[in-house]
Amino acid sequence: MASSGFWLLARLCLALMFLCSGLAKVLDWQGGLQEMQGAGLNPPWLFNLATASLLLLGSALLLLDRALWLGAAALAVFLLLTIPLVHHFWLLEGSAAQLSLYFALEHLAVVGGLMAVAIASRLRQLLVGGLV
């Protein structure tokens, strides 16, 4: 399945959660501020603005397949940073620890997906350019 439509669908599936989260932080600014405060991030307005910007810009790079590696890397670093900052399962107990661990593992899986899409983007560029 090397079709352009399937490639767009794959990128859309991967970018959707980042796009929705970024839009939510912009459209529900107060909710975004509460989320940042709940994570202990200060000043919350700055972290909400930076997070929304990163999520939306990273999503755009994925969707446009322009500097996709940069968007994927930025989103991957973001996900990896949320583990010690937000999903600190090692400090929790019981079901809260288990849920936080599942979120951390999910983040690692999405990082793998971001890595795979960056590789696929580069290979598609090489194929189109006739270098492979």
VOBA-1610 file (N, C-alpha, C; in pm, whole numbers, padded with zeros to 5 digits, always signed):
BEGIN
Met+00084-00120+00000Met+00000+00000+00000Met+00087+00125+00000Ala+00137+00165-00112Ala+00222+00282-00123Ala+00146+00403-00175Ser+00014+00395-00179Ser-00064+00504-00237Ser-00056+00630-00151Ser-00071+00743-00216Ser-00066+00871-00146Ser-00180+00884-00046Gly-00296+00833-00082Gly-00410+00840+00009Gly-00389+00759+00135Phe-00333+00642+00121Phe-00306+00557+00237Phe-00197+00619+00324Trp-00098+00679+00261Trp+00010+00746+00333Trp-00045+00864+00413Leu-00137+00942+00353Leu-00200+01053+00423Leu-00283+01001+00541Leu-00357+00894+00520Leu-00439+00836+00626Leu-00352+00790+00743Ala-00239+00729+00714Ala-00147+00684+00820Ala-00097+00804+00901Arg-00061+00911+00833Arg-00011+01030+00903Arg-00123+01097+00982Leu-00243+01098+00926Leu-00358+01156+00996Leu-00389+01078+01123Cys-00387+00947+01114Cys-00412+00864+01233Cys-00312+00894+01344Leu-00188+00911+01307Leu-00084+00938+01406Leu-00094+01081+01460Ala-00127+01175+01376Ala-00130+01316+01416Ala-00258+01354+01490Leu-00361+01275+01477Leu-00493+01313+01529Leu-00492+01344+01678Met-00429+01261+01758Met-00431+01286+01903Met-00356+01414+01939Phe-00248+01443+01868Phe-00173+01566+01894Phe-00252+01688+01848Leu-00313+01677+01732Leu-00393+01786+01677Leu-00511+01818+01769Cys-00584+01718+01812Cys-00699+01739+01901Cys-00657+01797+02035Ser-00548+01747+02090Ser-00499+01799+02218Ser-00454+01944+02206Gly-00384+01976+02098Gly-00341+02114+02077Gly-00458+02209+02059Leu-00557+02166+01980Leu-00676+02249+01960Leu-00754+02266+02090Ala-00763+02162+02170Ala-00834+02171+02297Ala-00768+02272+02389Lys-00635+02277+02388Lys-00564+02372+02474Lys-00584+02516+02429Val-00610+02535+02301Val-00636+02669+02249Val-00783+02706+02267Leu-00873+02616+02230Leu-01016+02646+02234Leu-01072+02647+02376Asp-01014+02569+02466Asp-01054+02569+02607Asp-00933+02613+02688Trp-00901+02741+02676Trp-00780+02794+02737Trp-00780+02770+02889Gln-00893+02794+02954Gln-00900+02775+03100Gln-00876+02629+03137Gly-00931+02539+03058Gly-00908+02396+03082Gly-00761+02361+03066Gly-00697+02420+02966Gly-00554+02398+02945Gly-00472+02450+03062Leu-00511+02567+03114Leu-00441+02623+03229Leu-00456+02533+03351Gln-00576+02481+03371Gln-00599+02389+03484Gln-00517+02262+03469Glu-00505+02213+03346Glu-00424+02093+03321Glu-00278+02119+03356Met-00227+02236+03319Met-00087+02270+03350Met-00068+02288+03499Gln-00162+02354+03564Gln-00154+02371+03709Gln-00158+02236+03780Gly-00244+02147+03732Gly-00255+02014+03792Gly-00127+01934+03780Ala-00049+01962+03676Ala+00079+01894+03657Ala+00192+01967+03729Gly+00159+02079+03794Gly+00261+02155+03866Gly+00351+02238+03777Leu+00304+02273+03658Leu+00385+02349+03563Leu+00352+02497+03574Asn+00454+02577+03605Asn+00434+02721+03625Asn+00532+02801+03541Pro+00490+02912+03485Pro+00353+02965+03485Pro+00265+02885+03388Pro+00144+02853+03430Pro+00058+02768+03347Pro+00028+02824+03209Trp+00015+02956+03196Trp-00015+03014+03064Trp+00099+02988+02966Leu+00222+02996+03014Leu+00337+02974+02927Leu+00346+02828+02884Phe+00327+02737+02977Phe+00332+02595+02943Phe+00216+02555+02853Asn+00098+02615+02873Asn-00016+02584+02787Asn+00010+02635+02646Leu+00063+02756+02634Leu+00094+02813+02503Leu+00202+02732+02432Ala+00308+02697+02505Ala+00418+02620+02445Ala+00370+02481+02404Thr+00290+02419+02488Thr+00240+02284+02458Thr+00148+02286+02337Ala+00053+02379+02336Ala-00040+02389+02223Ala+00035+02416+02094Ser+00132+02506+02099Ser+00210+02540+01979Ser+00287+02419+01928Leu+00352+02348+02019Leu+00430+02231+01979Leu+00340+02122+01920Leu+00226+02097+01984Leu+00136+01994+01936Leu+00079+02028+01798Leu+00042+02154+01778Leu-00016+02194+01650Leu+00089+02201+01539Leu+00205+02254+01570Leu+00311+02261+01469Leu+00362+02121+01434Gly+00382+02038+01534Gly+00425+01900+01507Gly+00324+01825+01423Ser+00197+01843+01454Ser+00090+01779+01376Ser+00091+01827+01232Ala+00108+01958+01214Ala+00110+02014+01079Ala+00226+01955+00997Leu+00343+01942+01059Leu+00457+01886+00988Leu+00432+01740+00949Leu+00366+01666+01038Leu+00330+01527+01004Leu+00232+01523+00888Leu+00129+01604+00898Leu+00023+01600+00796Leu+00072+01649+00660Leu+00157+01749+00660Leu+00207+01805+00534Leu+00324+01725+00477Asp+00380+01635+00557Asp+00498+01557+00518Asp+00611+01650+00474Arg+00626+01759+00547Arg+00734+01855+00526Arg+00815+01858+00655Ala+00942+01834+00647Ala+01027+01824+00767Ala+00959+01733+00868Leu+00901+01625+00817Leu+00827+01533+00904Leu+00915+01482+01017Trp+01041+01457+00990Trp+01132+01408+01093Trp+01139+01505+01210Leu+01134+01636+01182Leu+01141+01737+01287Leu+01014+01736+01372Gly+00899+01729+01304Gly+00772+01721+01377Gly+00765+01595+01461Ala+00807+01482+01404Ala+00805+01356+01477Ala+00899+01361+01596Ala+01017+01419+01578Ala+01114+01429+01688Ala+01061+01518+01799Ala+01003+01631+01763Ala+00948+01723+01863Ala+00836+01657+01943Leu+00747+01589+01873Leu+00637+01521+01941Leu+00686+01405+02027Ala+00788+01335+01980Ala+00845+01225+02058Ala+00910+01277+02186Val+00986+01384+02176Val+01048+01442+02296Val+00939+01489+02392Phe+00836+01552+02339Phe+00724+01594+02423Phe+00665+01476+02499Leu+00637+01367+02428Leu+00578+01249+02492Leu+00672+01192+02598Leu+00799+01185+02567Leu+00895+01130+02663Leu+00906+01218+02788Leu+00898+01350+02770Leu+00903+01439+02886Leu+00780+01430+02974Thr+00664+01397+02914Thr+00543+01388+02996Thr+00549+01270+03093Ile+00631+01171+03065Ile+00637+01056+03155Ile+00690+01097+03293Pro+00808+01159+03305Pro+00852+01198+03440Pro+00776+01318+03497Leu+00719+01403+03410Leu+00650+01521+03459Leu+00505+01496+03500Val+00438+01405+03430Val+00294+01387+03452Val+00258+01244+03490His+00319+01148+03426His+00279+01007+03445His+00378+00933+03534His+00407+00990+03649His+00506+00934+03741His+00447+00818+03822Phe+00428+00706+03753Phe+00365+00587+03811Phe+00443+00531+03929Trp+00573+00553+03933Trp+00657+00499+04039Trp+00632+00567+04174Leu+00562+00681+04172Leu+00529+00751+04296Leu+00387+00719+04344Leu+00311+00650+04263Leu+00170+00624+04293Leu+00151+00481+04342Glu+00030+00453+04385Glu-00002+00318+04431Glu-00133+00271+04370Gly-00151+00140+04367Gly-00275+00079+04324Gly-00315+00110+04181Ser-00444+00134+04165Ser-00498+00155+04030Ser-00447+00285+03967Ala-00418+00386+04049Ala-00363+00511+03994Ala-00225+00485+03933Ala-00144+00404+03999Ala-00012+00370+03946Ala-00024+00290+03818Gln-00120+00198+03817Gln-00139+00113+03698Gln-00185+00198+03580Leu-00279+00286+03600Leu-00328+00372+03492Leu-00216+00463+03440Ser-00138+00519+03532Ser-00027+00605+03492Ser+00078+00527+03414Leu+00104+00403+03454Leu+00198+00317+03381Leu+00146+00289+03241Tyr+00018+00263+03228Tyr-00040+00237+03095Tyr-00025+00358+03004Phe-00045+00480+03059Phe-00026+00600+02980Phe+00120+00613+02936Ala+00212+00585+03027Ala+00355+00592+02993Ala+00389+00491+02884Leu+00338+00370+02895Leu+00365+00268+02792Leu+00301+00306+02659Glu+00184+00365+02665Glu+00119+00412+02543Glu+00203+00521+02477His+00259+00610+02557His+00345+00715+02503His+00467+00654+02433Leu+00525+00551+02493Leu+00640+00486+02431Leu+00601+00421+02298Ala+00483+00363+02293Ala+00436+00302+02168Ala+00417+00407+02059Val+00362+00522+02095Val+00342+00630+01997Val+00477+00685+01952Val+00575+00691+02042Val+00710+00733+02002Val+00763+00638+01895Gly+00739+00508+01913Gly+00778+00412+01810Gly+00708+00439+01678Gly+00581+00474+01683Gly+00508+00508+01562Gly+00563+00633+01495Leu+00601+00731+01575Leu+00661+00853+01520Leu+00795+00822+01453Met+00872+00735+01514Met+00999+00695+01454Met+00975+00624+01321Ala+00877+00535+01320Ala+00847+00459+01198Ala+00799+00550+01085Val+00716+00648+01117Val+00665+00737+01012Val+00776+00827+00960Ala+00872+00864+01045Ala+00986+00944+00998Ala+01070+00862+00901Ile+01091+00735+00932Ile+01166+00646+00842Ile+01090+00629+00710Ala+00960+00605+00720Ala+00880+00585+00599Ala+00880+00709+00511Ser+00873+00826+00574Ser+00875+00950+00496Ser+01005+00963+00418Arg+01115+00935+00486Arg+01245+00945+00418Arg+01256+00844+00305Leu+01213+00723+00327Leu+01219+00620+00222Leu+01130+00658+00104Arg+01014+00715+00130Arg+00926+00759+00021Arg+00994+00869-00059Gln+01062+00961+00009Gln+01135+01067-00062Gln+01243+01008-00151Leu+01315+00912-00100Leu+01421+00849-00177Leu+01365+00774-00299Leu+01252+00706-00279Leu+01190+00633-00389Leu+01140+00728-00499Val+01078+00837-00457Val+01027+00934-00554Val+01143+01000-00627Gly+01251+01025-00555Gly+01367+01088-00616Gly+01450+00990-00697Gly+01415+00861-00693Gly+01485+00761-00770Gly+01622+00726-00716Leu+01643+00754-00588Leu+01774+00729-00531Leu+01788+00588-00477Val+01678+00517-00467Val+01684+00379-00416Val+01671+00282-00532
//
